[in-house]
Structure formats: C-alpha cells, structure tokens
C-alpha cells in the first residue's frame, strides 16, 4: 500500500511538471505568434486586442518565468521578447493616439526591465 502511495505521488509530481511545461510553452508560442503578427503588420482589430489583453494581464510569476527561460537563442531570456512585443504595441497605439494603452504598456516595460536588472 505504501508503495502505491509513493507511485501515486510520483505520477502526480510528473503531471504537475508536464502541465507547467505545457503552460509555459503555450505562452511562449503566443509570444512568438504575436511577434510575427506585429512585425508583419497584417493584423485585425481582434488580434491586436487579444495581444494587448494577453500582454497586459501577465503577472510577476509569468514574467519571472520568462526571465529564467531562454527559448529563443537570439535573446538572453524570454522576457526580452515580451518587452519587444510591448514596444511594438506602443508604436501601434501611439499612431492611433490611444495613450492610456501606451501608459499601461510602458508600466509593463518598466516592471520587466526592473526584473531583468535584478538577474
């Protein structure tokens, strides 16, 4: 019975690790897609809103995960990719004169840069 409990705990831990990994990969995949969409410039309002909403809702837990991971070798960490996306969004929203969105994005950049500097 004790062995069965140990095996159960082991598989539970493995499932948690796999779930965390998949969750991290899905956010990185989203960032990569957002980068492509913003740099090509071929986006509609729904895509732009979705990218804005996603990037502004990330909490420090996710940002720290980005800081500690390097999915793309041309960046020191995934947080740099996130900052690049925020900068692209600022350019778009400044052109549209949506300054409230720009201010929130700038705050997110400042938070991210502080995290980068702590590393």
KOLMARTOR-203157 format. One record per residue: residue number from 1; residue in one letter; x negated, y, z of N, C-alpha, C, O in turn. Coordinates in Angstrom, 2 decimals, padded with zeros to 5 digits. Atoms other than C-alpha are relative to their C-alpha. Example, Ala and Ser with C-alpha at 12.3 -4.5 7.8 and 13.67 -1.06 7.14 Angstrom:
BEGIN
ATOM   i aa    n.c1    n.c2    n.c3   ca.c1   ca.c2   ca.c3    c.c1    c.c2    c.c3    o.c1    o.c2    o.c3
ATOM   1  a -000.89 -001.19  000.00 -012.30 -004.50  007.80 -000.90  001.20  000.00 -001.94  001.18  000.66
ATOM   2  s  000.82 -001.19 -000.06 -013.67 -001.06  007.14  000.77  001.09  000.73  000.26  002.20  000.90
//
This chain:
BEGIN
ATOM   i aa    n.c1    n.c2    n.c3   ca.c1   ca.c2   ca.c3    c.c1    c.c2    c.c3    o.c1    o.c2    o.c3
ATOM   1  x -000.83 -001.19  000.00  000.00  000.00  000.00 -000.88  001.26  000.00 -000.59  002.23 -000.70
ATOM   2  x  000.90 -001.13 -000.09 -002.83  002.35  000.87 -000.68  000.27 -001.34 -000.86  001.42 -001.74
ATOM   3  x  000.60 -000.15  001.32 -004.49  001.69 -002.49  000.98  000.63 -000.98  000.60  001.45 -001.82
ATOM   4  x -001.02 -000.56  000.87 -001.25  002.50 -004.24  000.17  001.50  000.24  000.36  002.26 -000.71
ATOM   5  x -000.09 -001.43 -000.32 -001.07  005.86 -002.43 -001.21  000.75 -000.57 -001.06  001.85 -001.09
ATOM   6  x  001.20 -000.63  000.54 -004.66  006.64 -003.42  000.07  000.14 -001.52 -000.31  001.17 -002.08
ATOM   7  x -000.16 -000.04  001.45 -003.95  005.78 -007.05  001.02  001.07 -000.38  000.82  001.81 -001.35
ATOM   8  x -001.03 -001.00  000.26 -000.82  007.92 -006.95 -000.56  001.42  000.16 -000.28  002.28 -000.67
ATOM   9  x  000.61 -001.31 -000.21 -002.77  010.89 -005.53 -000.98  000.32 -001.13 -001.04  001.46 -001.60
ATOM  10  x  000.96 -000.20  001.08 -005.46  010.41 -008.16  000.71  000.43 -001.27  000.32  001.41 -001.91
ATOM  11  x -000.73 -000.34  001.23 -002.97  010.46 -011.04  000.71  001.34  000.11  000.83  002.06 -000.88
ATOM  12  x -000.61 -001.31 -000.20 -001.20  013.46 -009.55 -001.04  001.09 -000.22 -000.75  002.09 -000.88
ATOM  13  x  001.08 -000.97  000.21 -004.52  015.34 -009.46 -000.38  000.10 -001.47 -000.60  001.20 -001.98
ATOM  14  x  000.33  000.00  001.43 -005.30  014.31 -013.03  001.07  000.75 -000.78  000.75  001.54 -001.67
ATOM  15  x -001.09 -000.69  000.69 -001.89  015.51 -014.19 -000.05  001.51  000.23  000.23  002.29 -000.68
ATOM  16  x  000.11 -001.44 -000.29 -002.39  018.86 -012.46 -001.13  000.62 -000.82 -000.98  001.72 -001.35
ATOM  17  x  001.14 -000.50  000.78 -005.78  019.28 -014.16  000.37  000.11 -001.47  000.07  001.12 -002.11
ATOM  18  x -000.42 -000.02  001.40 -004.34  018.40 -017.56  001.00  001.12 -000.25  000.92  001.83 -001.25
ATOM  19  x -000.99 -001.07  000.14 -001.41  020.76 -017.03 -000.67  001.38  000.01 -000.33  002.24 -000.80
ATOM  20  x  000.73 -001.27 -000.04 -003.76  023.61 -016.06 -000.75  000.24 -001.30 -000.75  001.34 -001.84
ATOM  21  x  000.76 -000.11  001.24 -005.91  022.91 -019.10  000.92  000.39 -001.16  000.60  001.30 -001.92
ATOM  22  x -000.94 -000.30  001.08 -002.93  022.91 -021.47  000.56  001.40  000.12  000.75  002.09 -000.88
ATOM  23  x -000.50 -001.35 -000.22 -001.61  026.08 -019.90 -001.04  001.03 -000.44 -000.70  002.00 -001.11
ATOM  24  x  001.08 -000.90  000.40 -004.99  027.80 -020.36 -000.17  000.02 -001.51 -000.36  001.07 -002.11
ATOM  25  x  000.17  000.08  001.45 -005.25  026.56 -023.94  001.15  000.71 -000.71  000.93  001.33 -001.75
ATOM  26  x -001.12 -000.67  000.67 -001.78  027.86 -024.78 -000.15  001.51  000.07  000.21  002.20 -000.89
ATOM  27  x  000.18 -001.45 -000.06 -002.62  031.36 -023.54 -001.15  000.44 -000.91 -001.07  001.50 -001.53
ATOM  28  x  001.10 -000.33  000.90 -005.92  031.33 -025.44  000.48 -000.07 -001.45  000.14  000.78 -002.26
ATOM  29  x -000.56  000.12  001.34 -004.10  030.13 -028.55  000.83  001.22 -000.33  000.77  001.75 -001.44
ATOM  30  x -000.81 -001.19  000.22 -001.67  033.00 -028.13 -000.90  001.21 -000.26 -000.62  002.00 -001.16
ATOM  31  x  000.91 -001.13  000.20 -004.56  035.48 -027.81 -000.63 -000.05 -001.39 -000.77  000.98 -002.05
ATOM  32  x  000.60  000.13  001.33 -006.17  034.12 -030.97  001.00  000.37 -001.08  000.66  001.06 -002.04
ATOM  33  x -001.04 -000.35  000.97 -002.90  034.39 -032.88  000.28  001.50  000.02  000.45  002.13 -001.02
ATOM  34  x -000.24 -001.45 -000.11 -002.35  037.91 -031.54 -001.12  000.77 -000.67 -000.87  001.77 -001.35
ATOM  35  x  001.14 -000.67  000.63 -005.85  038.91 -032.66  000.15 -000.03 -001.51 -000.04  000.99 -002.18
ATOM  36  x -000.16  000.13  001.45 -005.22  037.60 -036.16  001.12  000.91 -000.50  000.94  001.62 -001.49
ATOM  37  x -001.16 -000.80  000.42 -001.81  039.28 -036.42 -000.33  001.49  000.03  000.00  002.22 -000.90
ATOM  38  x  000.29 -001.42 -000.14 -003.07  042.65 -035.18 -001.07  000.47 -000.98 -000.98  001.58 -001.51
ATOM  39  x  001.07 -000.42  000.90 -006.22  042.71 -037.31  000.44 -000.03 -001.46 -000.01  000.80 -002.26
ATOM  40  x -000.52  000.04  001.38 -004.41  041.71 -040.50  000.98  001.15 -000.20  001.09  001.72 -001.28
ATOM  41  x -000.96 -001.10  000.07 -001.74  044.29 -039.70  001.34 -000.40 -000.59  002.17  000.46 -000.88
ATOM  42  x -001.25  000.49  000.59  001.04  042.14 -041.05  000.88 -000.56  001.12  000.98 -001.78  001.30
ATOM  43  x -000.84  000.41 -001.12  003.40  042.06 -038.06  001.33  000.71 -000.09  001.45  001.79 -000.66
ATOM  44  x -001.31 -000.65 -000.07  007.03  042.79 -037.49  000.21  000.49  001.44 -000.63  000.27  002.31
ATOM  45  x -000.28 -000.58 -001.32  008.62  044.52 -034.50  000.09 -001.07  001.08 -000.37 -000.84  002.21
ATOM  46  x -000.12  001.08 -000.99  009.40  041.23 -032.74 -001.36 -000.53  000.41 -001.61 -000.76  001.60
ATOM  47  x  001.35  000.48 -000.32  005.81  040.04 -032.97 -000.76  001.02  000.84 -001.43  000.66  001.81
ATOM  48  x  000.67 -001.06 -000.75  004.49  043.37 -031.75  000.53  000.07  001.43 -000.25  000.17  002.38
ATOM  49  x -000.60 -000.04 -001.34  006.93  043.41 -028.83 -000.44 -001.21  000.82 -000.75 -001.08  002.01
ATOM  50  x  000.40  001.20 -000.71  006.05  039.82 -027.93 -001.46  000.08  000.46 -001.78 -000.31  001.58
ATOM  51  x  001.41 -000.14 -000.38  002.30  040.55 -027.94 -000.13  001.01  001.13 -000.86  000.77  002.10
ATOM  52  x  000.04 -001.03 -001.06  002.83  043.71 -025.87  000.51 -000.58  001.32 -000.14 -000.42  002.36
ATOM  53  x -000.58  000.56 -001.22  005.06  041.92 -023.36 -000.93 -001.02  000.64 -001.12 -001.02  001.85
ATOM  54  x  000.88  001.03 -000.52  002.68  038.99 -023.01 -001.24  000.62  000.66 -001.61  000.26  001.78
ATOM  55  x  001.25 -000.56 -000.52 -000.45  041.10 -022.54  000.20  000.85  001.25 -000.68  000.93  002.10
ATOM  56  x -000.21 -000.86 -001.17  001.12  043.43 -020.01  000.53 -000.77  001.21  000.57 -000.22  002.31
ATOM  57  x -000.54  000.79 -001.11  002.60  040.63 -017.89 -001.04 -000.92  000.65 -000.74 -001.54  001.67
ATOM  58  x  001.00  000.88 -000.57 -000.63  038.74 -017.23 -000.46  000.52  001.36 -000.70  001.71  001.53
ATOM  59  x  000.43 -000.39 -001.34 -001.63  038.74 -013.58 -001.48 -000.26  000.16 -002.14 -000.77 -000.75
ATOM  60  x  001.43  000.14 -000.26 -005.08  038.69 -011.99 -000.46 -001.45 -000.01 -001.63 -001.71 -000.29
ATOM  61  x  000.38  001.42  000.04 -005.05  034.90 -011.74 -000.40 -000.38 -001.42 -001.45 -000.99 -001.64
ATOM  62  x  000.29  000.31  001.40 -004.91  034.57 -015.51 -001.22  000.78 -000.48 -002.07  000.24 -001.19
ATOM  63  x  001.13 -000.81  000.42 -007.34  037.43 -016.04 -001.31 -000.57  000.54 -002.33 -000.56 -000.16
ATOM  64  x  001.20  000.64 -000.55 -009.84  035.73 -013.72 -000.34 -001.28 -000.74 -001.51 -001.59 -000.93
ATOM  65  x  000.25  001.20  000.80 -009.41  032.51 -015.68 -000.66  000.39 -001.32 -001.59 -000.27 -001.78
ATOM  66  x  000.61 -000.49  001.23 -010.19  034.46 -018.85 -001.46  000.38  000.24 -002.34  000.10 -000.58
ATOM  67  x  001.36 -000.43 -000.32 -013.25  035.92 -017.17 -000.94 -001.19  000.15 -002.11 -001.12 -000.23
ATOM  68  x  000.84  001.15 -000.29 -014.54  032.49 -016.19 -000.05 -001.02 -001.14 -000.68 -002.07 -000.99
ATOM  69  x  000.01  000.92  001.14 -013.94  030.83 -019.58 -000.53  000.69 -001.24 -000.34  001.89 -001.44
ATOM  70  x  000.50 -000.49  001.28 -015.64  031.23 -022.91  000.45 -000.97 -001.08 -000.23 -001.96 -001.36
ATOM  71  x -000.54  000.86  001.05 -013.51  029.69 -025.64 -000.63  000.33 -001.34 -000.88 -000.57 -002.15
ATOM  72  x  000.57 -000.46  001.27 -014.97  031.75 -028.48 -001.43  000.46  000.28 -001.66  001.35  001.10
ATOM  73  x  001.41 -000.24 -000.31 -018.75  031.86 -028.58 -000.46  001.42 -000.28 -001.46  001.86  000.30
ATOM  74  x  000.43 -001.37  000.29 -018.95  035.38 -030.01  000.34  000.97  001.12 -000.07  002.13  001.08
ATOM  75  x -000.33 -000.82 -001.17 -017.53  036.71 -026.73 -000.69 -000.61  001.23 -000.89 -001.82  001.30
ATOM  76  x  000.58  000.50 -001.25 -019.16  036.45 -023.30  001.02 -000.75  000.83  000.68 -001.66  001.58
ATOM  77  x -001.10  000.66 -000.70 -015.78  035.44 -021.90  001.31  000.35 -000.71  001.35  001.25 -001.54
ATOM  78  x -001.29 -000.20  000.65 -012.13  035.27 -022.92  000.65  001.33  000.37  001.52  001.83 -000.35
ATOM  79  x -000.55 -001.28 -000.41 -011.36  038.45 -021.03 -000.39  001.10 -000.99  000.37  002.05 -001.19
ATOM  80  x  000.41 -000.97  001.02 -013.32  040.40 -023.67  000.95 -000.03 -001.20  001.26  001.01 -001.77
ATOM  81  x -000.98  000.14  001.07 -010.93  039.05 -026.32  001.31  000.69  000.39  001.91  001.40 -000.41
ATOM  82  x -001.22 -000.63 -000.52 -007.99  040.16 -024.18 -000.12  001.53 -000.08  000.82  002.20 -000.50
ATOM  83  x  000.21 -001.45  000.04 -009.46  043.68 -023.90  000.05  000.50 -001.45  000.60  001.57 -001.72
ATOM  84  x -000.03 -000.39  001.42 -009.95  043.80 -027.68  001.44  000.08 -000.51  001.78  000.98 -001.27
ATOM  85  x -001.41 -000.02  000.40 -006.27  042.97 -028.17  000.69  001.23  000.58  001.46  001.89 -000.11
ATOM  86  x -000.59 -001.19 -000.62 -005.26  045.68 -025.71 -000.41  001.27 -000.75  000.42  002.16 -000.97
ATOM  87  x  000.47 -001.17  000.74 -007.40  048.20 -027.60  000.71  000.13 -001.35  001.06  001.23 -001.78
ATOM  88  x -000.73 -000.02  001.27 -005.74  047.23 -030.89  001.43  000.48  000.21  001.96  001.25 -000.59
ATOM  89  x -001.36 -000.43 -000.30 -002.32  047.66 -029.31  000.07  001.50  000.28  001.01  002.17 -000.13
ATOM  90  x  000.01 -001.44 -000.30 -003.26  051.11 -028.03 -000.03  000.81 -001.30  000.69  001.79 -001.43
ATOM  91  x  000.07 -000.71  001.28 -004.19  052.22 -031.56  001.37  000.01 -000.68  001.81  001.04 -001.19
ATOM  92  x -001.32  000.11  000.64 -000.84  050.99 -032.89  001.02  000.90  000.69  001.76  001.63  000.04
ATOM  93  x -001.00 -000.78 -000.73  001.20  052.61 -030.13 -000.33  001.49  000.03  000.58  002.31  000.14
ATOM  94  x  000.33 -001.42  000.11 -000.73  055.89 -030.31  000.50  000.55 -001.33  001.02  001.66 -001.39
ATOM  95  x -000.50 -000.43  001.30  000.12  056.09 -034.02  001.51  000.18  000.03  002.05  001.04 -000.68
ATOM  96  x -001.46 -000.08 -000.11  003.78  055.57 -033.08  000.43  001.00  001.07  001.62  001.23  001.27
ATOM  97  x -000.22 -000.96 -001.07  003.46  058.12 -030.26  000.79 -000.61  001.16  001.63  000.05  001.77
ATOM  98  x -000.61  000.69 -001.14  004.58  055.56 -027.67 -001.02  000.00  001.15 -001.65 -001.02  001.45
ATOM  99  x  001.07 -000.23 -000.96  002.35  056.95 -024.95  000.18 -000.72  001.33 -000.80 -001.03  001.99
ATOM 100  x -000.21  000.76 -001.24  003.97  055.20 -021.99 -000.59 -001.40 -000.13 -001.20 -001.91  000.81
ATOM 101  x  000.58  001.32  000.23  002.99  051.87 -023.50 -001.52  000.09 -000.01 -002.20 -000.79  000.53
ATOM 102  x  001.46 -000.20  000.03 -000.51  053.21 -024.13 -000.56  000.10  001.41 -001.60 -000.48  001.72
ATOM 103  x  000.47 -000.16 -001.38 -000.84  054.21 -020.49 -000.06 -001.34  000.74 -001.04 -001.62  001.44
ATOM 104  x  000.01  001.31 -000.64  000.11  050.74 -019.27 -001.13 -000.87 -000.55 -001.80 -001.56  000.21
ATOM 105  x  001.08  000.77  000.61 -002.29  049.14 -021.73 -001.38  000.47  000.50 -002.27 -000.35  000.72
ATOM 106  x  001.27 -000.53 -000.52 -005.09  051.44 -020.55 -000.25 -000.45  001.43 -001.38 -000.74  001.81
ATOM 107  x  000.12  000.51 -001.37 -004.41  050.42 -016.96 -000.47 -001.46 -000.02 -001.34 -001.84  000.76
ATOM 108  x  000.40  001.41  000.12 -004.70  046.75 -018.00 -001.47 -000.10 -000.45 -002.19 -000.99  000.01
ATOM 109  x  001.41  000.00  000.42 -008.01  047.54 -019.74 -000.89  000.33  001.19 -001.90 -000.34  001.41
ATOM 110  x  000.80 -000.38 -001.17 -009.33  049.26 -016.62 -000.11 -001.15  000.99 -001.19 -001.42  001.53
ATOM 111  x  000.03  001.16 -000.91 -008.36  046.26 -014.47 -000.93 -001.08 -000.54 -001.69 -001.69  000.22
ATOM 112  x  000.83  001.04  000.61 -010.07  043.93 -016.91 -001.47  000.36  000.06 -002.32 -000.49  000.34
ATOM 113  x  001.40 -000.43 -000.05 -013.25  045.98 -017.07 -000.55 -000.11  001.41 -001.71 -000.49  001.59
ATOM 114  x  000.43  000.18 -001.40 -013.43  046.01 -013.27 -000.34 -001.46  000.27 -001.35 -001.76  000.92
ATOM 115  x  000.27  001.43 -000.18 -013.21  042.21 -013.31 -001.29 -000.40 -000.71 -002.10 -001.16 -000.17
ATOM 116  x  001.22  000.33  000.75 -015.91  041.98 -015.98 -001.23  000.46  000.75 -002.23 -000.25  000.81
ATOM 117  x  001.15 -000.56 -000.73 -018.22  044.19 -013.94 -000.31 -000.75  001.28 -001.44 -000.70  001.77
ATOM 118  x  000.24  000.74 -001.24 -017.78  042.01 -010.86 -000.73 -001.31 -000.25 -001.29 -001.90  000.67
ATOM 119  x  000.62  001.30  000.31 -019.13  038.96 -012.65 -001.49  000.09 -000.05 -002.16 -000.91 -000.29
//
